Amino acid sequence: MVSKWQSTAFTPSAVAIPKPQFASFVNQSQMDTKDCFPSKTQTAQIALSSTETQQLAGLISNTREVMLKHTTQSAFNEGMPIQKALRAEGKQVRIMLLAELERLVRAVGATRTFQTQEDLQNAIDDVVEMFPSLKLEEILVAFKQIRQGKFELYSTFTTTSLLKCLHAYEMQNTVPLREQQHKVTKHKIETGALDVQRLIKDLRRDGKLKTPKKILDRFVPLPNNCTTYEEIEEWREKHLPQSTKTEETAKIDPSNND
């Protein structure tokens, strides 16, 4: 049985697939996706937050406008993991990736190697399987950089070439950003787990932190039976001898000009 994806006749062009077949690809995909995408029973949907829902919906509806503002850094920091996006809106995400891959294929002139919609579909399946930890926006940024010639393509652009370019993108951009993020997270954990009381105890034990001991006799209540100055001084000499000696030393010390 011939699928309607293959019902469009090829023109006698010797180089590429006729444009109408690709141009109508997204619209036809939205009408009939039974042969292209996993069913809902095969792909478990997950709930997204309101912010994530708006982010994904905006990316699907205005892919090119959203991607204009993204760099490798912002795609890593703000992007949505590809697996999470597929579990939430698998059909729409795959349609978007197929449309962007079709744009890339035309840009690099690889319509001979990607001759049918099934070729594009298989390539997207391989990308999702081989790079499950990439963000959705990172894959789109990589597509753009391939289109811009930032990755050298040898001979014909095939699925293997596409996977090699994505691997090079991951090693050049994603891996260093992950390592940097890991260092920051590790530093926060180590700082948050600092035992301040134990640190103070260790510093005091090593003699690096000394707390001066002062007796504030002004806050020591005097007994009620001391009514005269002599009685108060006598009580102080008996109960607070250290405070009395300190005052006498301060009076005798000639360096004290006060």
Beta strands, then each sheet from edge to edge (+ up, - down):
end
